[in-house]
Amino acid sequence: MNIRRHLRNEPQAHSSALNDILFILLLFFLIISTLANPNVIKLTIPKAKSDTKAKQTVVVSINDKQQFFVATRMVPVDSLQEAITAAISKSQDAEPTVVINADKQATADDIVAVMRAAHELNVRTVLAVENKK
């Protein structure tokens, strides 16, 4: 009679290499997602000494050719208010904010036109500038 137990090696899967690969992929996707910017309109933004952050409900961009873009869609000046209203209704924010990205070559009249349209909708506006370092 054999009383001894049979010691068998149970198969084991080593996942340490898999963990390393998954960690590297996670870091890669986190870095790439922070670099992705939905605003694809190239602008040269003026510089500022202090940094202010605002939640970007609606982004209105003005390029150097005085063309207006709500998000990435080009909009004529006379239908700017309707486009901002449509963008605000899509976001459904409690306190909507219009962020103005204006090129250095954009005139004050263009910036004021966006501010006037937002003021008529009772929406807060913020002018985006780069932080000087």
C-alpha positions as CSV (number, residue, x, y, z in Angstrom):
1,M,0.0,0.0,0.0
2,N,1.4,3.3,-1.0
3,I,0.6,6.0,1.6
4,R,2.8,8.7,0.3
5,R,1.1,11.6,-1.5
6,H,2.0,12.2,-5.1
7,L,3.7,15.6,-5.4
8,R,3.0,17.0,-8.8
9,N,4.0,20.3,-10.1
10,E,0.9,22.2,-11.0
11,P,1.2,24.3,-14.2
12,Q,1.5,28.0,-13.6
13,A,1.3,30.9,-16.0
14,H,3.8,33.6,-15.4
15,S,2.2,37.0,-16.2
16,S,4.9,39.4,-15.1
17,A,6.0,40.1,-18.7
18,L,2.4,40.6,-19.6
19,N,1.9,43.1,-16.8
20,D,4.9,45.1,-18.0
21,I,3.6,45.3,-21.5
22,L,0.1,46.3,-20.3
23,F,1.6,49.0,-18.1
24,I,3.7,50.4,-21.0
25,L,0.6,50.4,-23.2
26,L,-1.4,52.2,-20.6
27,L,1.2,54.9,-20.2
28,F,1.4,55.3,-24.0
29,F,-2.4,55.7,-24.4
30,L,-2.5,58.2,-21.5
31,I,0.2,60.3,-23.0
32,I,-1.4,60.2,-26.5
33,S,-4.8,61.1,-25.1
34,T,-3.5,64.3,-23.4
35,L,-1.8,65.4,-26.7
36,A,-5.0,65.0,-28.7
37,N,-6.7,68.3,-29.1
38,P,-10.1,68.6,-30.8
39,N,-9.3,72.2,-32.0
40,V,-7.5,71.7,-35.2
41,I,-7.4,75.4,-36.3
42,K,-3.9,76.8,-36.3
43,L,-3.7,80.0,-34.3
44,T,-1.0,82.2,-32.8
45,I,-2.5,83.1,-29.4
46,P,-1.3,86.2,-27.5
47,K,0.8,85.6,-24.3
48,A,-0.3,86.5,-20.8
49,K,1.5,86.7,-17.4
50,S,-1.0,84.7,-15.4
51,D,-2.8,81.5,-16.1
52,T,-6.6,81.2,-15.8
53,K,-8.5,78.0,-16.5
54,A,-12.1,77.8,-17.5
55,K,-14.3,74.9,-18.5
56,Q,-14.6,74.9,-22.2
57,T,-18.2,74.5,-23.1
58,V,-18.0,76.2,-26.4
59,V,-14.8,77.2,-28.2
60,V,-15.0,80.0,-30.7
61,S,-11.8,80.5,-32.8
62,I,-10.9,83.5,-34.9
63,N,-8.0,82.9,-37.4
64,D,-5.7,85.5,-39.0
65,K,-8.2,85.8,-42.0
66,Q,-11.0,87.0,-39.6
67,Q,-12.9,83.7,-40.1
68,F,-15.0,82.5,-37.2
69,F,-15.1,78.8,-36.1
70,V,-17.5,77.4,-33.5
71,A,-15.7,74.2,-32.4
72,T,-14.2,73.3,-35.8
73,R,-17.1,74.4,-38.0
74,M,-16.7,77.7,-39.9
75,V,-19.5,80.1,-39.2
76,P,-20.3,83.6,-40.7
77,V,-20.5,86.5,-38.3
78,D,-24.2,87.0,-38.7
79,S,-25.1,83.4,-37.6
80,L,-22.6,83.3,-34.8
81,Q,-25.3,83.6,-32.1
82,E,-27.2,80.6,-33.5
83,A,-24.1,78.5,-33.7
84,I,-23.2,79.2,-30.1
85,T,-26.8,78.4,-29.0
86,A,-26.6,75.1,-30.8
87,A,-23.2,74.2,-29.3
88,I,-24.5,75.1,-25.8
89,S,-27.6,73.0,-26.2
90,K,-25.4,70.0,-27.2
91,S,-23.2,70.4,-24.1
92,Q,-26.1,70.9,-21.6
93,D,-23.8,72.6,-19.1
94,A,-25.3,74.3,-16.0
95,E,-22.9,77.2,-16.4
96,P,-21.9,77.4,-20.1
97,T,-18.7,79.3,-21.0
98,V,-17.6,80.5,-24.4
99,V,-13.8,80.4,-24.8
100,I,-12.5,82.7,-27.4
101,N,-9.3,81.6,-29.2
102,A,-8.2,84.6,-31.3
103,D,-5.2,84.8,-33.5
104,K,-2.8,87.7,-32.9
105,Q,-3.9,89.2,-36.2
106,A,-7.6,89.1,-35.3
107,T,-9.1,92.5,-34.7
108,A,-10.8,93.7,-31.6
109,D,-14.0,94.1,-33.6
110,D,-14.0,90.3,-34.2
111,I,-13.5,89.5,-30.6
112,V,-16.2,92.0,-29.5
113,A,-18.6,90.4,-32.0
114,V,-18.2,87.0,-30.3
115,M,-18.5,88.7,-26.8
116,R,-21.6,90.5,-27.9
117,A,-23.2,87.3,-29.2
118,A,-22.4,85.5,-26.0
119,H,-23.7,88.4,-23.9
120,E,-27.0,88.3,-25.7
121,L,-27.3,84.7,-24.7
122,N,-26.2,85.5,-21.1
123,V,-23.2,83.3,-21.3
124,R,-19.8,83.9,-19.7
125,T,-16.9,84.6,-22.1
126,V,-13.2,84.0,-21.6
127,L,-10.4,85.1,-23.9
128,A,-7.7,82.3,-24.2
129,V,-4.1,83.4,-24.1
130,E,-0.8,81.5,-23.8
131,N,1.0,81.6,-20.5
132,K,4.4,83.4,-20.7
133,K,7.2,81.4,-19.3
